[in-house]
Amino acid sequence: MLQEGAHGKWTVSSSDESTEENSDSEKPSTSSLSDAARGRTSGPQYPCSEARKAALKRKASPLKLSDKKNSTEIPPAEKQRTSQEGLGWCLSSSDEEPEDQEKHAHKETLKEEKCDAPKEHPLNLGEDDELLKNQKAEEYNETPSEAQDTWDLLNGGNPFRFFLTKVRGIEQSYNSGALHIKDILSPLFGTLISSAQFNYCIDVGWLVRQYPQEFRKKPLLIVHGEKRESKAELLAQARPYENISFCQAKLDIAFGTHHTKMMLLLYEEGLRVVIHTSNLIAEDWHQKTQGIWLSPLYPRLPQGTTGSAGESETNFKSDLVSYLMAYNSPTLKEWIDLIQEHDLSETRVYLLGSTPGRYQGSDKEKWGHLRLRKLLKEHASSIPAQESWPVVGQFSSIGSMGADGSKWLCSEFQESLVAAGSSVTTLLKCDVPIHLVYPTVNNVRQSLEGYPAGGSLPYSIQTAQKQLWLHSYFHKWSAEISGRSHAIPHIKTYMRPSPDFQKIAWFLVT
């Protein structure tokens, strides 16, 4: 998950569902559909966080970036320049509930820009208006030049295989080298046999339409963390699709969520793993800043080869298998066996998983930020003792972190982030600057989506008022170099750059 470049990671979580709901694999429900499943309301037709639902109800038409001549009509918000601005990274935020920031992550980079404020629209939209906007949000037309660009990406143009998602409404040049979900599922990437989609928020109908016509009836496993009514809605969505099956993540603690965003794609030509930051809904692939780690195409091992073969120097294969085994799901056993049958030795990144539970002893280093701490100590280059390399964290949701920084951020968490190499630094932990990147109100107001983009940035006012100390660490979102300052970040990234930002010790996208 770190080391010289990009890679991915995920998180599982927990829940209080009854034993009847814990059946591992389900087919789509045949029970009568609820009003929501029948489309009688103007809200989203998929289970998701309340913040998302509220935002979607007032979704405005997408704002297109005007050309520079018109952009002066409404002055951009005053820039508060920081030591990081203009350095070209991309950072982000999430759709999880406010408590979920402690959850899990993938990785990426930062940046900055400006844009006109969108006009407010009436709050009560008719069903036809909602349908029109949802269709607009999922429009995606690839030109021949874009197809060639995508093909080039697969052939060595990006050694660490980290990508941003395409964004509608920005200059097309900024989408060069970026990917849409339809690119990932394209026949260019392989001849699909079956796939597994792990995610938090899922619109089944939209997801099916992202597959090319020839792949839409291939077996599809959806791994989710829904329960009760939300689970029933999800199963109801899949009733028309006989090829879709489900795996419910067991969430054994009260505040867990299944936040993993990953694809396993089995082809005639091999296997591919995709770890990303987007929910499987149209809005997340339209005008937000998101990140993707795309694995190489992993070939099949020769028949008779043992499962331990095909391992990478980063132990990616065994870590991926361990993560999938943590689901304790017979349904995923087939995918675990498939992974064992493929050669993952070309992987150049480390995998950092997170699963719900309480761990003792050495088990504590298997997951989450303690796993990051262990990997950094063992594999990251030592930071020069005389230099204070900052830690930069960027995310889309914030939970409770206590009455002051000593409770978690500047103690346990910082200790993990500053670990690098085996040598002991002469700098105290408190001498390492921490920069946290989170969108401002103006970032949201001037975004391509307008205020509805805030639905992807959960941070409750009740929690914020209890930790005003956190504001001194904040830096606004900016992504000028990638043209995404107005594309609200749903990406989550962490890194340790040098003071002059010319080097980087490690980078994590979660």
PLY file of the C-alpha trace (Angstrom):
ply
format ascii 1.0
element vertex 510
property float x
property float y
property float z
element edge 509
property int vertex1
property int vertex2
end_header
0.00 0.00 0.00
2.91 2.26 0.04
6.46 2.18 -1.27
7.65 4.12 -4.23
4.28 4.90 -5.62
0.65 3.97 -5.74
-1.54 1.13 -4.68
-4.74 0.41 -2.96
-6.53 -0.67 0.12
-9.92 -1.22 1.61
-11.98 -1.76 4.68
-14.62 -4.00 6.01
-16.81 -3.33 8.95
-19.40 -4.49 11.33
-23.07 -4.69 12.15
-25.76 -5.79 14.52
-27.91 -7.79 12.15
-29.85 -10.80 13.28
-28.66 -14.32 12.57
-31.32 -14.82 9.90
-29.82 -11.92 7.96
-26.33 -13.33 8.12
-26.85 -15.84 5.34
-23.72 -15.59 3.25
-25.06 -15.68 -0.26
-28.41 -14.41 -1.46
-30.16 -14.31 -4.78
-32.31 -11.27 -5.61
-35.42 -10.99 -3.46
-38.73 -12.12 -4.91
-40.81 -10.35 -2.29
-43.00 -7.41 -3.30
-41.04 -4.23 -3.91
-41.20 -1.30 -1.55
-42.34 2.08 -2.82
-38.70 3.11 -3.09
-37.80 0.05 -5.13
-40.74 0.73 -7.47
-39.47 4.23 -8.10
-42.43 6.02 -6.52
-40.25 8.50 -4.74
-37.84 11.05 -6.13
-35.03 9.90 -3.85
-32.14 7.63 -4.81
-33.07 4.06 -5.73
-30.18 2.51 -3.84
-29.22 2.15 -0.18
-26.83 4.86 0.91
-26.01 7.32 3.66
-28.56 9.90 4.75
-26.20 12.68 3.70
-26.17 11.34 0.16
-29.94 10.98 0.07
-30.46 14.55 1.21
-27.99 15.87 -1.35
-29.58 13.93 -4.20
-32.99 15.38 -3.41
-31.67 18.84 -4.17
-29.28 17.91 -6.94
-28.77 20.78 -9.37
-27.93 20.42 -13.05
-24.20 19.78 -13.47
-22.18 22.96 -13.72
-19.85 23.17 -16.71
-16.66 25.11 -16.28
-17.00 28.23 -18.37
-14.10 29.45 -20.43
-11.71 31.93 -18.90
-13.45 34.96 -20.47
-16.61 34.28 -18.50
-15.02 33.05 -15.32
-14.34 36.60 -14.15
-18.05 37.44 -13.91
-18.28 35.82 -10.50
-15.00 36.24 -8.62
-13.60 33.04 -7.14
-13.37 32.67 -3.42
-10.31 34.35 -2.01
-7.40 31.97 -2.05
-5.70 31.19 1.24
-2.37 29.97 -0.01
-0.59 27.36 2.03
2.81 25.83 1.72
1.26 23.00 -0.30
-0.73 24.97 -2.84
0.13 24.66 -6.48
2.07 21.46 -5.94
-0.34 19.31 -7.85
-1.76 16.66 -5.59
-5.32 15.39 -5.29
-7.08 14.68 -2.04
-10.57 13.72 -1.07
-13.58 12.76 0.94
-16.20 10.11 1.49
-19.77 9.02 1.67
-19.50 7.32 4.98
-21.43 8.31 8.06
-19.71 10.83 10.38
-18.44 8.10 12.69
-16.81 6.31 9.80
-13.68 8.38 9.25
-11.81 5.97 11.47
-12.67 3.31 8.92
-10.46 2.42 6.05
-8.61 3.87 3.15
-7.00 3.56 -0.42
-4.63 6.27 -1.74
-3.90 9.20 -4.05
-2.67 12.85 -4.39
-3.59 16.67 -4.12
-4.37 19.94 -6.07
-6.31 23.33 -6.59
-8.53 25.60 -8.81
-11.58 27.98 -9.03
-15.07 28.04 -10.47
-18.37 29.91 -10.70
-21.04 29.16 -8.13
-23.96 27.10 -9.44
-27.46 28.54 -9.32
-29.77 27.11 -6.70
-32.70 25.05 -7.96
-36.04 24.23 -6.30
-35.75 21.50 -3.71
-38.78 19.44 -4.75
-37.97 17.84 -8.04
-40.42 15.69 -9.97
-39.66 12.10 -10.90
-39.04 13.08 -14.52
-36.50 15.71 -13.47
-34.67 13.21 -11.29
-34.64 10.64 -14.07
-33.30 13.22 -16.54
-30.51 14.25 -14.20
-29.56 10.68 -13.38
-29.36 9.86 -17.08
-27.22 12.96 -17.61
-24.91 11.91 -14.79
-24.25 8.52 -16.34
-23.73 9.69 -19.92
-20.38 8.52 -21.14
-19.33 8.59 -24.77
-15.82 7.50 -25.65
-14.20 8.97 -28.73
-11.71 6.95 -30.84
-8.84 9.07 -29.50
-9.92 8.34 -25.91
-10.03 4.63 -26.69
-6.46 4.81 -27.98
-5.45 6.79 -24.89
-6.92 4.06 -22.69
-5.09 1.39 -24.63
-1.81 3.27 -24.19
-2.42 3.42 -20.42
-2.43 -0.36 -20.31
0.95 -0.57 -21.97
3.40 0.94 -19.53
2.43 4.61 -19.50
1.91 4.55 -15.72
4.44 2.36 -13.85
2.60 2.48 -10.50
-0.78 2.09 -12.20
-2.48 4.84 -10.23
-5.17 6.83 -12.07
-7.77 9.51 -11.48
-11.33 9.11 -12.72
-12.64 11.15 -15.65
-14.58 14.28 -14.73
-17.36 15.85 -16.83
-17.25 19.64 -17.14
-13.48 20.20 -17.08
-11.10 20.72 -19.99
-10.72 17.48 -21.90
-6.94 17.64 -21.66
-7.24 17.07 -17.90
-8.97 13.74 -18.56
-6.04 12.43 -20.55
-4.72 9.45 -18.61
-7.88 9.22 -16.47
-10.35 6.33 -16.45
-14.11 5.88 -16.30
-15.72 2.70 -15.00
-16.71 1.86 -18.57
-13.03 1.96 -19.52
-12.19 -0.48 -16.73
-14.94 -2.90 -17.79
-14.14 -2.48 -21.49
-13.12 -5.46 -23.69
-9.82 -3.59 -24.13
-8.95 -4.70 -20.61
-9.82 -8.36 -21.22
-12.55 -10.79 -22.32
-14.63 -11.01 -19.17
-15.73 -14.37 -17.77
-17.07 -13.20 -14.38
-16.58 -10.38 -11.88
-16.96 -9.46 -8.21
-17.81 -5.91 -7.12
-17.12 -4.88 -3.50
-18.66 -1.59 -2.42
-20.58 0.52 0.07
-23.25 2.29 -1.98
-24.59 0.43 -5.02
-27.10 1.18 -7.79
-27.50 -2.23 -9.40
-29.21 -1.07 -12.60
-26.60 1.61 -13.22
-23.77 -0.85 -12.51
-25.10 -3.36 -15.04
-25.24 -0.62 -17.69
-21.54 0.13 -17.19
-20.61 -3.31 -18.50
-20.37 -3.66 -22.28
-23.46 -5.29 -23.80
-21.60 -8.55 -24.39
-20.61 -8.85 -20.71
-23.90 -7.88 -19.04
-25.05 -11.47 -18.51
-21.74 -12.77 -17.17
-21.78 -13.92 -13.51
-21.54 -10.93 -11.16
-21.06 -11.20 -7.40
-21.88 -8.09 -5.36
-20.22 -7.92 -1.93
-22.00 -5.48 0.39
-22.65 -4.64 4.02
-26.37 -3.83 3.85
-28.89 -5.20 6.33
-32.62 -5.18 6.94
-34.56 -2.71 4.75
-31.48 -1.57 2.85
-30.56 -5.15 2.11
-34.08 -5.89 0.88
-33.91 -2.86 -1.42
-30.57 -3.99 -2.82
-31.86 -7.51 -3.52
-35.01 -6.08 -5.09
-32.91 -4.01 -7.50
-31.27 -7.18 -8.77
-34.47 -9.15 -9.41
-34.34 -8.61 -13.19
-30.77 -9.97 -13.42
-30.42 -13.73 -13.09
-26.62 -13.53 -13.33
-26.25 -11.47 -10.12
-25.59 -13.04 -6.71
-24.73 -11.44 -3.38
-22.32 -11.84 -0.49
-23.11 -9.98 2.74
-20.11 -8.90 4.80
-20.46 -9.91 8.44
-20.19 -6.74 10.50
-19.82 -7.89 14.05
-19.44 -4.56 15.87
-22.01 -1.83 16.23
-20.55 1.01 14.16
-18.99 -0.79 11.22
-19.60 -0.22 7.53
-18.47 -2.24 4.54
-16.52 0.51 2.85
-14.24 -1.56 0.61
-14.28 -0.51 -3.04
-12.69 -3.21 -5.15
-13.27 -5.18 -8.35
-12.06 -8.69 -9.13
-12.23 -9.27 -12.88
-11.69 -12.76 -14.30
-10.88 -12.84 -18.02
-10.14 -15.53 -20.56
-6.68 -13.93 -20.60
-6.12 -13.79 -16.83
-7.19 -11.90 -13.70
-7.22 -8.22 -12.73
-7.68 -6.48 -9.36
-8.98 -2.90 -9.18
-8.97 -0.94 -5.90
-10.65 2.45 -6.08
-12.50 5.14 -4.11
-15.85 5.41 -5.94
-19.25 4.11 -4.96
-21.11 2.19 -7.66
-23.50 5.03 -8.43
-23.56 7.49 -11.33
-22.70 10.56 -9.24
-19.40 9.15 -8.04
-18.10 8.67 -11.59
-19.37 11.99 -12.94
-17.94 15.15 -11.33
-15.92 14.06 -8.30
-12.20 13.54 -7.81
-11.65 9.81 -7.33
-8.64 7.48 -7.45
-8.03 4.04 -8.95
-5.27 1.48 -8.59
-5.39 -0.89 -11.54
-3.39 -4.10 -11.37
-1.51 -5.60 -14.30
-3.24 -8.45 -16.13
-2.24 -11.46 -14.04
-1.67 -14.61 -16.14
-2.69 -18.09 -15.03
-0.01 -20.19 -13.40
0.95 -23.45 -15.13
-1.27 -26.35 -14.12
-0.07 -28.14 -11.02
1.69 -25.06 -9.59
1.29 -24.61 -5.84
-0.76 -21.72 -4.46
2.34 -20.09 -2.97
3.73 -19.51 -6.47
3.15 -16.22 -8.25
3.79 -14.08 -5.16
5.13 -10.54 -5.52
7.99 -8.98 -3.55
5.33 -7.02 -1.70
3.37 -10.14 -0.64
0.35 -8.68 -2.37
-1.09 -12.10 -3.25
-1.03 -13.52 0.27
-2.31 -10.25 1.75
-5.23 -10.19 -0.70
-6.09 -13.80 0.10
-5.89 -13.06 3.86
-8.21 -10.11 3.44
-10.79 -12.13 1.51
-10.58 -14.94 4.04
-11.43 -12.42 6.79
-14.96 -12.28 5.34
-15.33 -15.92 6.41
-17.59 -16.42 3.40
-18.03 -19.65 1.42
-19.17 -17.50 -1.50
-15.73 -15.85 -1.71
-13.89 -19.17 -1.55
-14.21 -19.49 -5.33
-12.46 -16.13 -5.82
-9.75 -17.02 -3.31
-9.07 -20.21 -5.28
-8.94 -18.23 -8.55
-6.41 -15.78 -7.10
-4.25 -18.70 -5.95
-4.24 -19.97 -9.55
-2.79 -16.74 -10.98
0.65 -15.14 -11.07
0.60 -11.83 -9.17
4.38 -11.43 -9.11
4.35 -8.20 -11.17
2.58 -6.24 -8.42
4.66 -3.28 -7.21
2.52 -2.03 -4.33
1.62 -3.14 -0.81
-1.93 -3.97 0.17
-3.28 -2.57 3.42
-6.58 -4.05 4.56
-8.88 -3.19 7.42
-11.44 -5.52 8.98
-13.79 -5.07 11.95
-12.94 -6.56 15.28
-10.69 -6.26 18.31
-7.20 -7.65 17.99
-4.51 -8.64 20.48
-0.74 -9.06 20.24
0.75 -9.48 16.77
-2.73 -9.62 15.22
-2.96 -5.86 15.80
-0.38 -5.35 13.03
-2.41 -7.23 10.43
-4.91 -4.46 9.70
-5.48 -0.71 9.65
-3.00 2.01 10.57
-0.94 -0.35 12.73
-0.39 -2.40 9.60
0.69 0.80 7.85
3.11 1.48 10.71
4.66 -1.99 10.32
5.02 -1.65 6.53
6.61 1.80 6.81
9.14 0.61 9.36
10.10 -2.37 7.24
10.02 -0.94 3.72
9.98 2.87 3.58
13.24 4.81 3.30
14.45 6.45 6.48
13.69 10.14 6.80
16.86 12.26 7.26
17.06 12.97 10.98
17.77 16.66 10.50
14.69 17.24 8.34
11.07 17.50 9.34
9.13 15.87 6.53
5.42 16.71 6.97
2.57 14.24 6.96
-0.30 15.12 4.63
-3.71 13.49 5.05
-6.70 14.06 2.82
-10.13 12.48 3.25
-13.85 13.02 2.77
-15.41 12.32 6.15
-14.47 13.13 9.70
-15.44 11.40 12.94
-14.84 12.12 16.59
-11.17 12.43 17.54
-11.43 13.58 21.13
-11.05 16.81 23.10
-7.58 17.56 21.71
-4.92 16.20 19.38
-3.26 14.11 22.07
-6.24 11.77 22.26
-5.55 10.10 18.89
-4.47 12.28 15.94
-1.13 13.45 17.37
-0.44 10.30 19.34
-1.43 6.85 18.09
-2.24 7.85 14.52
0.72 10.19 14.05
3.07 7.53 15.37
1.97 5.26 12.54
2.31 7.96 9.88
5.80 9.07 10.88
7.21 5.53 10.99
9.77 5.19 8.20
12.84 2.99 8.22
14.45 1.29 11.19
16.71 4.17 12.23
15.57 6.31 15.15
14.95 9.93 14.22
16.21 12.72 16.47
12.99 14.62 15.86
10.17 14.21 18.30
6.78 13.21 16.91
5.42 16.62 17.82
8.02 18.25 15.54
6.49 16.61 12.46
3.94 18.96 10.85
0.51 17.47 10.09
-1.48 18.99 7.22
-5.08 17.84 6.80
-6.83 18.64 3.51
-10.61 18.97 3.60
-12.98 20.97 1.35
-14.22 24.34 2.59
-17.78 25.65 2.22
-16.57 27.67 -0.78
-14.98 24.55 -2.28
-18.41 22.94 -2.16
-20.38 26.01 -3.26
-18.13 26.56 -6.27
-17.86 22.91 -7.20
-19.20 21.40 -10.41
-22.05 19.86 -8.41
-22.74 22.85 -6.18
-23.98 22.37 -2.63
-25.25 18.78 -3.26
-21.56 17.77 -3.40
-21.58 18.23 0.38
-23.54 14.99 0.65
-20.23 13.21 0.07
-18.48 15.09 2.89
-20.04 13.89 6.15
-18.87 15.83 9.20
-21.65 16.55 11.67
-21.88 19.97 13.27
-22.23 18.29 16.68
-18.88 16.55 16.25
-17.19 19.62 14.73
-18.17 21.84 17.65
-16.48 19.42 20.07
-13.14 19.51 18.26
-12.49 23.08 17.16
-8.79 22.40 17.82
-8.77 20.41 14.58
-9.20 23.58 12.50
-5.59 24.59 13.04
-4.53 21.55 10.97
-6.89 22.19 8.05
-5.94 23.20 4.49
-8.50 23.74 1.75
-8.90 21.42 -1.21
-7.02 22.48 -4.36
-6.19 20.50 -7.50
-5.11 22.97 -10.16
-2.55 20.78 -11.89
-5.11 18.05 -12.56
-7.90 20.53 -13.33
-9.98 19.17 -10.45
-10.23 22.02 -7.98
-13.97 22.11 -8.69
-14.41 18.34 -8.64
-15.14 17.61 -4.99
-12.72 14.99 -3.65
-14.13 11.66 -2.64
-10.62 10.24 -2.86
-8.62 9.57 0.31
-4.85 9.95 0.29
-1.99 10.04 2.79
1.68 10.77 2.11
5.03 11.93 3.52
6.65 14.46 1.16
9.99 16.19 1.65
9.89 19.82 2.88
10.52 21.08 -0.67
7.93 18.64 -2.07
10.47 17.24 -4.53
10.52 13.75 -3.00
8.05 11.45 -1.36
8.79 8.75 1.20
5.49 6.93 0.68
1.99 7.43 -0.69
-1.27 5.71 0.27
-4.67 5.79 -1.40
-7.51 4.30 0.59
0 1
1 2
2 3
3 4
4 5
5 6
6 7
7 8
8 9
9 10
10 11
11 12
12 13
13 14
14 15
15 16
16 17
17 18
18 19
19 20
20 21
21 22
22 23
23 24
24 25
25 26
26 27
27 28
28 29
29 30
30 31
31 32
32 33
33 34
34 35
35 36
36 37
37 38
38 39
39 40
40 41
41 42
42 43
43 44
44 45
45 46
46 47
47 48
48 49
49 50
50 51
51 52
52 53
53 54
54 55
55 56
56 57
57 58
58 59
59 60
60 61
61 62
62 63
63 64
64 65
65 66
66 67
67 68
68 69
69 70
70 71
71 72
72 73
73 74
74 75
75 76
76 77
77 78
78 79
79 80
80 81
81 82
82 83
83 84
84 85
85 86
86 87
87 88
88 89
89 90
90 91
91 92
92 93
93 94
94 95
95 96
96 97
97 98
98 99
99 100
100 101
101 102
102 103
103 104
104 105
105 106
106 107
107 108
108 109
109 110
110 111
111 112
112 113
113 114
114 115
115 116
116 117
117 118
118 119
119 120
120 121
121 122
122 123
123 124
124 125
125 126
126 127
127 128
128 129
129 130
130 131
131 132
132 133
133 134
134 135
135 136
136 137
137 138
138 139
139 140
140 141
141 142
142 143
143 144
144 145
145 146
146 147
147 148
148 149
149 150
150 151
151 152
152 153
153 154
154 155
155 156
156 157
157 158
158 159
159 160
160 161
161 162
162 163
163 164
164 165
165 166
166 167
167 168
168 169
169 170
170 171
171 172
172 173
173 174
174 175
175 176
176 177
177 178
178 179
179 180
180 181
181 182
182 183
183 184
184 185
185 186
186 187
187 188
188 189
189 190
190 191
191 192
192 193
193 194
194 195
195 196
196 197
197 198
198 199
199 200
200 201
201 202
202 203
203 204
204 205
205 206
206 207
207 208
208 209
209 210
210 211
211 212
212 213
213 214
214 215
215 216
216 217
217 218
218 219
219 220
220 221
221 222
222 223
223 224
224 225
225 226
226 227
227 228
228 229
229 230
230 231
231 232
232 233
233 234
234 235
235 236
236 237
237 238
238 239
239 240
240 241
241 242
242 243
243 244
244 245
245 246
246 247
247 248
248 249
249 250
250 251
251 252
252 253
253 254
254 255
255 256
256 257
257 258
258 259
259 260
260 261
261 262
262 263
263 264
264 265
265 266
266 267
267 268
268 269
269 270
270 271
271 272
272 273
273 274
274 275
275 276
276 277
277 278
278 279
279 280
280 281
281 282
282 283
283 284
284 285
285 286
286 287
287 288
288 289
289 290
290 291
291 292
292 293
293 294
294 295
295 296
296 297
297 298
298 299
299 300
300 301
301 302
302 303
303 304
304 305
305 306
306 307
307 308
308 309
309 310
310 311
311 312
312 313
313 314
314 315
315 316
316 317
317 318
318 319
319 320
320 321
321 322
322 323
323 324
324 325
325 326
326 327
327 328
328 329
329 330
330 331
331 332
332 333
333 334
334 335
335 336
336 337
337 338
338 339
339 340
340 341
341 342
342 343
343 344
344 345
345 346
346 347
347 348
348 349
349 350
350 351
351 352
352 353
353 354
354 355
355 356
356 357
357 358
358 359
359 360
360 361
361 362
362 363
363 364
364 365
365 366
366 367
367 368
368 369
369 370
370 371
371 372
372 373
373 374
374 375
375 376
376 377
377 378
378 379
379 380
380 381
381 382
382 383
383 384
384 385
385 386
386 387
387 388
388 389
389 390
390 391
391 392
392 393
393 394
394 395
395 396
396 397
397 398
398 399
399 400
400 401
401 402
402 403
403 404
404 405
405 406
406 407
407 408
408 409
409 410
410 411
411 412
412 413
413 414
414 415
415 416
416 417
417 418
418 419
419 420
420 421
421 422
422 423
423 424
424 425
425 426
426 427
427 428
428 429
429 430
430 431
431 432
432 433
433 434
434 435
435 436
436 437
437 438
438 439
439 440
440 441
441 442
442 443
443 444
444 445
445 446
446 447
447 448
448 449
449 450
450 451
451 452
452 453
453 454
454 455
455 456
456 457
457 458
458 459
459 460
460 461
461 462
462 463
463 464
464 465
465 466
466 467
467 468
468 469
469 470
470 471
471 472
472 473
473 474
474 475
475 476
476 477
477 478
478 479
479 480
480 481
481 482
482 483
483 484
484 485
485 486
486 487
487 488
488 489
489 490
490 491
491 492
492 493
493 494
494 495
495 496
496 497
497 498
498 499
499 500
500 501
501 502
502 503
503 504
504 505
505 506
506 507
507 508
508 509
